[in-house]
């Protein structure tokens, strides 16, 4: 992803260009790590979204595009999600 944007840096010195590319690479790695931890169930989507400074919906869409399964078709997932609704009369 970072390398696709290098054309816009053509007018900058090599040192500045290298710093910008390193920063973009660090951002890409951080985003990938956070998404990986979310897919493993070790981080919540809201936490990942906050750390990446993006809306939660965008974070969830990116996670799904990367292969994350948000809800499995199982009784455990259904019970966990419906338990959040509480008792309703």
Buried (B, 14 or more C-beta within 10 A) or exposed (E): EBEEEEEEBEEEEEEEBEEBBEEBEEEEEEBEEBBBBBBEEEBEBEBBBEEBEBEBEEBBEBBEEEEBEEEEEEEEEEEEEEEEEEEEE
